[in-house]
Every structure is written in C-alpha cells, then in structure tokens.
Amino acid sequence: MSWIKTVPFEEATGKLKKLYERVTGPDNNVDNIMMAHSLRPHSMEGHMALYKNVLHHSANKIPKWFLETLGVWVSALNRCSYCVEHHFSGLQRLLDDQPRGDAIRSAIEAETPEDAPLSEAQKAAMHYARKLTETPADLNEADVIALRDAGWEDGEILEINQVCAYFSYANRTVLGLGCSTEGDVLGLSPNNSDNPEDWGHR
C-alpha cells in the first residue's frame, strides 16, 4: 500500500486511532493516502484539515465537481494515477452525468482541456492550473487578470489556486511514498461541507 510502514486501523491506538475514526469510510476503510501518515498522526491531521477546507467547505463558491475536475487535471499532469482515479470517481458522482464526465476525462488524458465540455471560464481555470503545476515560476499578474477577464472573482481565483496547490501536495505525498489504490474505496469524500470538523468519508 506504500513503501513505508503503516499502521492498520485494527492496530491503531491513541491519537492515531481517533484520527482514523474521523476519516473512515465503509467497514472502517482508511484511504491509503491517509494511512501513509500513520507514523506521524499530526501530519495526517494537518493534511485532512487542509483537504477539507480547500475542497470540501460550504464557503466555497465554485461547484465541487469543477474543483474535483481541477484536481484530476493537476494529478494527471503530475502523473499521479492514485489521485486521478480517486477524484475522477468523485467527479463522476458529483457531476451525475457520465457521458460529460467521460468527455472531460478524455480531454484531460489527451492534455487538451480546451476540448472538454466546460465553459470558457472553466477552460481558463484549467489553463491557469496547468501553468501553476508545470511552470509556477512563470506565472505573473497577467495570469490572474486573464482569470478575472474570463469571469472569475478574486475569491474564486483563490479557490482555484488553493485546490491546484493542494493537489500537487497530495500528488507528491502519494508518489514519494508509493501509495497504491489497493484496498481503497474510490470516490468517497467528506461530504458534510457545513462542518469542517466532519472528516468522515461517504
């Protein structure tokens, strides 16, 4: 499940056990990306707090399915199949339109997001996400102005930025520790967006 030792749910004690209980899915399943933190529970706590607030918070204005789309795109650019599979499953569930979701994935796999069934504003966000992921030092104020011109407000631009930044962090956690999807239940997420303390995966 990863290249370093992990503590399974059944053997967890103390703070780790309490954190596991907060992030479990069906049958006490803990995603391998979270289990990878098990030797340092405080880093799992930080990871989940960031993930929940960036991607699953009711104060976000951008639809969650599109935030997931950005996450799949960033993960594909980083060649992180773990996050692609997890979050594409979540994207499909949230979008509830399988043909459209499949078309989005096809465009992502071809690295041609301009061909995806997305609005022009969303395509502009995908362009920004690519630049932030691949050549972040090349970004300048004009890239933010382009997002504004496409129709995004500054708070939404912040959401786009934070989701893309989070996924690069998550991708590097997975790729650097060798996490696999073995044993994971794909597509689950902490859907109680009104309670930032609720990390349960459903």
PECORJO-V652770 format. One record per pair of residues at least 4 apart in sequence whose ideal C-beta (glycine too) atoms are under 7 Angstrom apart, sorted by the first residue. I is the first residue (numbers start at 1). J is the second residue. If there is no record, write none. Layout:
# PECORJO-V652770
((I & J) (I & J))
This chain:
# PECORJO-V652770
((1 & 6) (1 & 32) (1 & 35) (1 & 179) (1 & 180) (1 & 182) (1 & 183) (2 & 6) (2 & 32) (2 & 36) (2 & 177) (2 & 178) (2 & 179) (3 & 177) (3 & 178) (4 & 177) (5 & 39) (6 & 35) (6 & 36) (6 & 38) (7 & 11) (7 & 12) (7 & 16) (7 & 38) (9 & 20) (9 & 28) (9 & 30) (12 & 16) (12 & 17) (12 & 20) (13 & 17) (15 & 19) (15 & 41) (16 & 20) (16 & 38) (16 & 41) (17 & 21) (18 & 22) (19 & 23) (19 & 41) (19 & 44) (19 & 45) (20 & 24) (20 & 30) (22 & 199) (22 & 200) (23 & 30) (23 & 34) (23 & 48) (23 & 199) (23 & 201) (24 & 28) (24 & 29) (24 & 30) (24 & 200) (24 & 201) (25 & 29) (25 & 185) (25 & 188) (25 & 201) (25 & 202) (26 & 185) (29 & 185) (30 & 34) (30 & 35) (31 & 35) (31 & 184) (31 & 201) (32 & 36) (32 & 179) (32 & 180) (32 & 181) (32 & 183) (32 & 184) (33 & 170) (33 & 173) (33 & 174) (33 & 179) (34 & 44) (36 & 173) (36 & 177) (36 & 179) (37 & 41) (37 & 43) (37 & 44) (37 & 47) (41 & 45) (42 & 46) (43 & 47) (44 & 48) (45 & 49) (46 & 50) (47 & 51) (48 & 52) (48 & 199) (49 & 53) (50 & 54) (50 & 166) (51 & 55) (51 & 166) (52 & 56) (52 & 57) (52 & 190) (52 & 196) (52 & 199) (53 & 57) (53 & 196) (54 & 162) (54 & 163) (54 & 166) (55 & 67) (55 & 163) (55 & 166) (56 & 189) (56 & 190) (56 & 191) (56 & 193) (57 & 193) (57 & 196) (58 & 193) (58 & 194) (60 & 67) (60 & 159) (61 & 155) (61 & 156) (61 & 159) (62 & 66) (62 & 67) (62 & 156) (62 & 159) (64 & 68) (64 & 94) (65 & 69) (65 & 91) (65 & 94) (65 & 95) (66 & 70) (66 & 122) (67 & 71) (67 & 159) (67 & 163) (68 & 72) (68 & 87) (68 & 90) (68 & 91) (68 & 94) (69 & 73) (69 & 91) (69 & 104) (70 & 74) (70 & 125) (70 & 129) (70 & 160) (70 & 163) (70 & 164) (71 & 75) (71 & 83) (71 & 87) (71 & 163) (71 & 167) (72 & 76) (72 & 84) (72 & 87) (72 & 88) (72 & 91) (72 & 108) (73 & 77) (73 & 108) (73 & 113) (73 & 126) (73 & 129) (74 & 78) (74 & 129) (74 & 133) (74 & 164) (74 & 167) (74 & 168) (75 & 80) (75 & 83) (75 & 84) (75 & 87) (75 & 167) (75 & 171) (76 & 84) (76 & 108) (76 & 109) (77 & 130) (77 & 133) (77 & 134) (78 & 133) (78 & 168) (78 & 171) (80 & 84) (80 & 171) (80 & 174) (80 & 175) (81 & 85) (82 & 86) (82 & 174) (82 & 179) (82 & 180) (82 & 181) (83 & 87) (83 & 167) (83 & 170) (83 & 171) (83 & 174) (84 & 88) (85 & 89) (85 & 181) (85 & 186) (86 & 90) (86 & 186) (86 & 187) (87 & 91) (88 & 92) (88 & 105) (89 & 93) (89 & 186) (89 & 187) (90 & 94) (90 & 187) (90 & 189) (91 & 95) (91 & 101) (92 & 98) (92 & 101) (93 & 187) (95 & 100) (95 & 101) (97 & 101) (98 & 102) (99 & 103) (100 & 104) (100 & 117) (101 & 105) (102 & 106) (103 & 107) (103 & 116) (103 & 117) (104 & 108) (104 & 116) (104 & 117) (105 & 109) (106 & 110) (107 & 112) (107 & 113) (107 & 115) (107 & 116) (108 & 113) (113 & 123) (113 & 126) (114 & 123) (118 & 122) (118 & 123) (118 & 126) (120 & 124) (120 & 150) (121 & 125) (121 & 150) (121 & 151) (121 & 152) (122 & 126) (123 & 127) (124 & 128) (124 & 146) (124 & 147) (124 & 150) (125 & 129) (125 & 147) (125 & 152) (125 & 160) (126 & 130) (127 & 131) (128 & 132) (128 & 143) (128 & 147) (128 & 160) (129 & 133) (129 & 160) (129 & 164) (130 & 134) (131 & 135) (131 & 138) (131 & 139) (131 & 143) (132 & 136) (132 & 139) (132 & 161) (132 & 164) (133 & 164) (133 & 168) (139 & 143) (141 & 145) (142 & 146) (144 & 148) (144 & 157) (145 & 149) (146 & 150) (147 & 152) (147 & 157) (148 & 152) (152 & 156) (152 & 157) (154 & 158) (155 & 159) (156 & 160) (157 & 161) (158 & 162) (159 & 163) (160 & 164) (161 & 165) (162 & 166) (163 & 167) (164 & 168) (165 & 169) (166 & 170) (167 & 171) (168 & 172) (169 & 173) (170 & 174) (171 & 175) (172 & 176) (173 & 177) (174 & 179) (181 & 186) (188 & 201) (188 & 202) (189 & 201) (190 & 198) (190 & 199) (190 & 200) (190 & 201) (191 & 202) (192 & 198))
